[in-house]
């Protein structure tokens, strides 16, 4: 607060460098929100009004909306009903319906590393390469996440190995909180440079301080004001330094949930999320075997001052997308959505508070 800069100052570059170091990528471009990060990544990847974006149906709407911001067409892909992650079988079907003419355009696939689990990035990349698509990972839920892989040992979210770019969110409920904010992570210099330019009105400053016109700048393309402030970057730096600790606390809480929810009376009514080594546990999503119980549980827990949420309504159900997808449904997304409920999960959740969540949920189930 006592520095000379509130925005466009040195903390921006410092935060970007710290993100590059932590995630092992060559370039990080911070911006004003996770949605802005998606928009910048899609635009920097070349998406335009002739493009097609394939997006899993279980995600926050921004993953699809950023395709529309570029004028592209959204095609929804199904998810695995037990994890909410993009279904490779459904992705293959989606790609099989894309015409050869459309495949000549700048199209992309946007797998979501959902709830803290890494999407099947290697399989998505293979299909993307075979069909001339670009891969952009929505990693808003998964910084620090990894997953075992038979071929590669371990696949990490945000690494830039399989995706052209990955995007982060620094919204208050995310792993790294900067109030608001986001980032594009990439190993591609062209994508980074374009995202950097687009986040500040498409302006380029071609001269250095030693040139005759150090003040000169020019707008090369139509960009946006997606800048992050130095205040937010400073908070982001502090949060990033604590990310490993946050992840450890989330994983400990997930293990406690997992152990208790596999016992009676929970196991008769609830499916736990598949527990994976390396999961980042942004969300802990239980799924009711009897779908009618989900809404009743939500209301009962709220009456006891325990707030839960549904992540997510399939994006194609929103009125904006229903206009374009009348009667459209995907079975995996519908099954996941109908029974899912996110129960409290955050690093500062105390064990006694977690126990109260479990006790109240148990009361609901025994109450019938």
Wavefront OBJ file of the C-alpha trace (Angstrom):
o trace
v 0.000 0.000 0.000
v 2.948 2.340 0.559
v 4.525 1.631 -2.836
v 4.405 3.994 -5.821
v 2.246 1.637 -7.884
v -1.340 0.480 -7.481
v -1.527 -0.981 -10.991
v 0.808 -1.741 -13.938
v 3.754 -1.817 -11.553
v 6.580 -4.274 -10.738
v 4.469 -6.692 -8.680
v 2.751 -7.907 -11.854
v 5.970 -9.237 -13.373
v 7.059 -10.579 -9.985
v 3.826 -12.549 -9.632
v 4.083 -13.850 -13.200
v 7.656 -15.014 -12.611
v 6.622 -16.769 -9.387
v 3.822 -18.592 -11.238
v 6.291 -19.665 -13.953
v 8.648 -21.017 -11.324
v 5.982 -22.860 -9.351
v 4.241 -24.513 -12.296
v 7.363 -25.056 -14.393
v 6.109 -23.179 -17.450
v 7.937 -20.666 -19.627
v 5.312 -17.927 -19.573
v 2.574 -16.659 -17.252
v 0.276 -13.745 -18.096
v -1.865 -12.537 -15.187
v -5.185 -10.792 -15.757
v -8.346 -9.551 -14.079
v -10.309 -12.820 -13.693
v -10.433 -16.499 -14.555
v -12.952 -15.665 -17.263
v -10.558 -13.075 -18.710
v -7.834 -15.740 -18.684
v -10.023 -18.097 -20.728
v -10.900 -15.327 -23.174
v -7.246 -14.309 -23.568
v -6.130 -17.913 -24.034
v -8.767 -18.650 -26.672
v -8.061 -15.403 -28.514
v -4.284 -15.889 -28.352
v -4.753 -19.431 -29.695
v -6.446 -17.931 -32.764
v -10.089 -18.670 -32.076
v -12.458 -16.511 -34.159
v -16.012 -16.396 -35.518
v -15.365 -19.431 -37.751
v -14.076 -21.554 -34.877
v -15.651 -24.439 -33.001
v -15.044 -24.950 -29.282
v -15.767 -28.312 -27.661
v -16.526 -27.839 -23.964
v -17.574 -30.384 -21.299
v -21.138 -29.805 -20.114
v -20.193 -29.894 -16.423
v -18.271 -26.685 -15.817
v -18.873 -23.064 -14.958
v -20.448 -21.253 -17.902
v -17.321 -19.141 -18.506
v -15.534 -22.082 -20.163
v -18.156 -21.973 -22.914
v -18.846 -18.234 -22.807
v -15.279 -17.369 -23.789
v -15.839 -19.274 -27.050
v -18.858 -17.096 -27.728
v -16.891 -13.931 -26.877
v -14.761 -14.782 -29.903
v -17.874 -15.423 -31.997
v -17.218 -19.163 -32.137
v -19.716 -22.009 -31.938
v -19.934 -24.129 -28.776
v -20.411 -27.880 -28.932
v -21.017 -29.583 -25.592
v -19.264 -32.824 -24.757
v -20.405 -35.359 -22.174
v -18.604 -36.184 -18.923
v -17.971 -39.319 -16.914
v -20.952 -39.660 -14.552
v -18.818 -40.606 -11.528
v -16.152 -37.869 -11.828
v -17.589 -35.036 -13.930
v -14.428 -35.089 -16.069
v -14.642 -34.917 -19.860
v -15.567 -38.246 -21.458
v -13.029 -39.370 -24.050
v -15.663 -41.531 -25.745
v -18.004 -38.542 -26.055
v -15.149 -36.333 -27.254
v -14.399 -38.853 -30.001
v -18.062 -38.773 -31.029
v -18.071 -34.982 -31.091
v -14.975 -34.887 -33.259
v -16.373 -37.519 -35.608
v -19.235 -35.142 -36.418
v -16.932 -32.238 -37.322
v -16.643 -31.745 -41.084
v -13.268 -31.782 -42.796
v -13.884 -28.191 -43.866
v -14.490 -27.138 -40.254
v -11.296 -28.906 -39.182
v -9.344 -26.424 -41.293
v -10.423 -23.612 -38.921
v -8.868 -22.565 -35.601
v -10.860 -24.904 -33.369
v -10.199 -25.895 -29.789
v -11.036 -28.403 -27.080
v -11.284 -27.047 -23.528
v -11.025 -29.940 -21.047
v -11.777 -28.873 -17.476
v -9.642 -30.212 -14.636
v -12.758 -30.361 -12.520
v -13.073 -30.085 -8.720
v -9.302 -30.582 -8.365
v -8.906 -33.711 -10.508
v -6.770 -33.503 -13.651
v -8.645 -34.008 -16.908
v -7.413 -36.801 -19.238
v -5.060 -34.337 -20.923
v -2.858 -36.828 -22.767
v -5.853 -38.510 -24.409
v -7.416 -35.146 -25.205
v -4.159 -33.945 -26.748
v -3.942 -37.041 -28.940
v -7.468 -36.516 -30.263
v -6.852 -32.789 -30.692
v -3.698 -33.413 -32.747
v -5.414 -36.018 -34.923
v -8.218 -33.587 -35.726
v -6.268 -30.318 -36.037
v -7.714 -28.878 -32.815
v -5.951 -26.795 -30.178
v -6.090 -27.832 -26.511
v -6.653 -25.223 -23.766
v -7.043 -26.580 -20.221
v -9.403 -24.828 -17.820
v -7.382 -25.418 -14.663
v -9.271 -23.024 -12.385
v -9.990 -25.870 -9.943
v -6.677 -27.664 -10.090
v -3.443 -25.731 -9.414
v -0.979 -28.188 -7.893
v -2.965 -31.240 -9.009
v -1.498 -34.323 -10.681
v -2.677 -37.782 -11.624
v -0.951 -41.152 -12.179
v -0.609 -42.204 -15.807
v 0.373 -45.614 -17.154
v 2.347 -44.149 -20.056
v 3.881 -41.014 -18.545
v 4.120 -41.785 -14.842
v 2.430 -38.586 -13.700
v 0.490 -35.895 -15.533
v 0.231 -32.498 -13.876
v -2.309 -29.772 -14.388
v -0.951 -26.446 -15.716
v 2.343 -27.956 -16.905
v 1.977 -26.870 -20.540
v 3.100 -30.318 -21.706
v -0.201 -31.425 -23.222
v -2.149 -28.178 -23.569
v -1.190 -25.107 -25.565
v -2.271 -23.107 -22.524
v -3.845 -23.584 -19.104
v -5.891 -20.988 -17.258
v -6.166 -20.215 -13.561
v -8.633 -18.259 -11.447
v -7.794 -16.245 -8.330
v -11.417 -15.860 -7.219
v -11.875 -15.884 -3.397
v -12.960 -19.546 -3.269
v -10.018 -20.798 -5.338
v -6.677 -22.186 -4.129
v -4.904 -18.875 -4.772
v -7.028 -15.910 -3.729
v -6.252 -12.429 -5.032
v -9.758 -11.060 -4.505
v -10.274 -11.595 -8.226
v -7.834 -12.401 -11.001
v -6.600 -15.085 -13.336
v -3.622 -16.239 -15.374
v -2.721 -17.833 -18.683
v 0.104 -20.360 -18.363
v 1.853 -21.521 -21.528
v 5.147 -22.676 -23.025
v 4.309 -20.986 -26.326
v 5.962 -17.570 -26.749
v 3.482 -16.414 -29.424
v 0.475 -17.214 -27.194
v 2.074 -15.418 -24.247
v 2.941 -12.321 -26.269
v -0.509 -12.090 -27.804
v -2.252 -12.604 -24.447
v 0.008 -9.954 -22.912
v -0.921 -7.467 -25.627
v -4.646 -8.264 -25.620
v -5.001 -7.856 -21.856
v -4.185 -4.143 -22.248
v -6.279 -2.941 -25.212
v -4.099 -4.650 -27.840
v -1.412 -2.019 -27.294
v 2.255 -2.595 -28.047
v 5.177 -0.418 -26.925
v 7.864 -1.111 -29.545
v 10.516 1.286 -28.255
v 12.793 1.155 -25.208
v 13.739 3.940 -22.835
v 16.939 4.593 -24.809
v 15.152 5.227 -28.110
v 14.174 8.645 -29.416
v 10.481 8.094 -28.629
v 10.338 6.070 -25.379
v 6.773 7.323 -24.836
v 5.479 5.855 -28.106
v 2.816 3.142 -28.192
v 0.475 1.750 -30.828
v -2.686 -0.319 -30.807
v -2.075 -3.338 -33.021
v -5.349 -5.182 -32.431
v -8.638 -4.878 -30.582
v -7.950 -5.929 -27.013
v -9.519 -5.458 -23.613
v -8.764 -3.979 -20.224
v -8.056 -7.257 -18.439
v -5.184 -5.974 -16.296
v -4.528 -7.159 -12.753
v -3.646 -4.562 -10.110
v -0.423 -4.572 -8.084
v -2.559 -4.933 -4.963
v -3.989 -8.191 -6.277
v -0.606 -9.394 -7.521
v 0.882 -8.820 -4.068
v -1.901 -10.824 -2.453
v -1.459 -13.501 -5.129
v 2.261 -13.760 -4.334
v 1.495 -14.283 -0.657
v -1.130 -16.910 -1.460
v 1.137 -18.730 -3.928
v 3.801 -19.050 -1.241
v 1.225 -20.918 0.874
v -0.252 -23.088 -1.894
v 1.522 -26.288 -0.823
v 0.212 -25.821 2.712
v -3.307 -25.152 1.399
v -3.149 -28.310 -0.710
v -1.968 -30.411 2.233
v -4.862 -29.159 4.386
v -7.413 -29.826 1.645
v -6.070 -33.354 1.142
v -6.213 -34.075 4.859
v -9.822 -32.899 5.015
v -10.691 -34.995 1.961
v -9.215 -38.106 3.584
v -11.331 -37.504 6.704
v -14.471 -37.074 4.611
v -13.593 -40.093 2.527
v -13.006 -42.362 5.517
v -16.239 -41.429 7.296
v -18.492 -41.360 4.241
v -17.542 -44.929 3.352
v -19.122 -46.101 6.595
v -22.770 -46.629 7.538
v -25.240 -44.918 7.183
v -23.530 -42.837 4.488
v -22.435 -45.637 2.165
v -26.027 -46.804 1.678
v -27.048 -43.429 0.253
v -23.920 -41.620 -0.963
v -21.124 -42.166 -3.459
v -17.838 -40.506 -2.505
v -15.709 -38.827 -5.166
v -13.059 -41.215 -6.480
v -10.028 -40.547 -4.286
v -6.932 -39.946 -6.376
v -3.364 -39.313 -5.330
v -2.517 -35.769 -6.357
v -6.101 -34.479 -6.323
v -6.200 -30.760 -5.432
v -9.643 -30.938 -3.769
v -11.042 -27.597 -4.781
v -14.434 -29.217 -4.223
v -15.549 -32.292 -2.315
v -18.594 -33.494 -4.254
v -20.779 -36.263 -2.906
v -23.376 -37.903 -5.141
v -26.651 -39.236 -3.768
v -27.667 -42.660 -5.026
v -31.301 -41.577 -4.699
v -31.362 -38.373 -6.712
v -34.434 -37.040 -4.893
v -32.349 -36.764 -1.708
v -30.001 -34.107 -3.092
v -32.398 -31.146 -2.896
v -33.752 -32.299 0.465
v -30.225 -32.559 1.863
v -29.359 -29.095 0.548
v -32.365 -27.586 2.344
v -31.815 -29.546 5.562
v -28.151 -28.589 5.816
v -28.996 -24.946 5.097
v -31.582 -24.998 7.885
v -28.690 -25.962 10.186
v -26.503 -23.117 8.833
v -24.359 -25.409 6.704
v -24.096 -24.077 3.179
v -23.594 -26.432 0.248
v -23.713 -25.939 -3.513
v -24.371 -27.794 -6.757
v -21.421 -27.870 -9.180
v -22.710 -27.620 -11.842
v -25.951 -27.298 -13.738
v -25.019 -28.597 -17.223
v -24.205 -25.480 -19.211
v -26.575 -26.423 -22.035
v -29.493 -26.100 -19.577
v -28.971 -22.342 -19.150
v -31.500 -20.256 -21.128
v -28.808 -18.663 -23.297
v -27.608 -22.046 -24.553
v -31.051 -23.677 -24.568
v -32.003 -21.329 -27.399
v -29.340 -23.018 -29.505
v -29.706 -26.545 -28.069
v -33.432 -27.192 -27.714
v -34.014 -30.583 -26.112
v -30.283 -31.323 -25.995
v -29.107 -33.663 -23.215
v -26.012 -35.677 -22.415
v -26.555 -38.766 -20.220
v -23.320 -38.572 -18.216
v -23.792 -34.882 -17.436
v -27.429 -35.430 -16.460
v -26.571 -38.321 -14.141
v -23.730 -36.430 -12.480
v -25.805 -33.278 -12.032
v -28.930 -34.892 -10.641
v -27.229 -36.341 -7.572
v -24.250 -34.063 -6.896
v -23.748 -31.837 -3.857
v -20.577 -29.997 -2.833
v -20.113 -30.020 0.930
v -17.825 -27.575 2.792
v -14.165 -27.779 1.734
v -11.613 -25.039 2.370
v -8.200 -24.951 4.082
v -9.395 -23.212 7.251
v -12.216 -25.715 7.844
v -11.646 -27.037 11.365
v -12.038 -30.720 12.189
v -14.851 -30.000 14.639
v -16.642 -28.009 11.900
v -16.148 -30.882 9.481
v -17.507 -33.260 12.115
v -20.611 -31.075 12.440
v -21.147 -31.318 8.662
v -20.936 -35.109 8.870
v -23.131 -35.335 11.969
v -25.800 -33.138 10.397
v -25.704 -35.118 7.160
v -26.033 -38.311 9.191
v -29.052 -36.853 11.031
v -30.660 -36.091 7.691
v -30.127 -39.624 6.370
v -31.380 -41.313 9.551
v -34.337 -38.963 9.707
v -35.437 -40.341 6.330
l 1 2 3 4 5 6 7 8 9 10 11 12 13 14 15 16 17 18 19 20 21 22 23 24 25 26 27 28 29 30 31 32 33 34 35 36 37 38 39 40 41 42 43 44 45 46 47 48 49 50 51 52 53 54 55 56 57 58 59 60 61 62 63 64 65 66 67 68 69 70 71 72 73 74 75 76 77 78 79 80 81 82 83 84 85 86 87 88 89 90 91 92 93 94 95 96 97 98 99 100 101 102 103 104 105 106 107 108 109 110 111 112 113 114 115 116 117 118 119 120 121 122 123 124 125 126 127 128 129 130 131 132 133 134 135 136 137 138 139 140 141 142 143 144 145 146 147 148 149 150 151 152 153 154 155 156 157 158 159 160 161 162 163 164 165 166 167 168 169 170 171 172 173 174 175 176 177 178 179 180 181 182 183 184 185 186 187 188 189 190 191 192 193 194 195 196 197 198 199 200 201 202 203 204 205 206 207 208 209 210 211 212 213 214 215 216 217 218 219 220 221 222 223 224 225 226 227 228 229 230 231 232 233 234 235 236 237 238 239 240 241 242 243 244 245 246 247 248 249 250 251 252 253 254 255 256 257 258 259 260 261 262 263 264 265 266 267 268 269 270 271 272 273 274 275 276 277 278 279 280 281 282 283 284 285 286 287 288 289 290 291 292 293 294 295 296 297 298 299 300 301 302 303 304 305 306 307 308 309 310 311 312 313 314 315 316 317 318 319 320 321 322 323 324 325 326 327 328 329 330 331 332 333 334 335 336 337 338 339 340 341 342 343 344 345 346 347 348 349 350 351 352 353 354 355 356 357 358 359 360 361 362 363 364 365 366 367 368
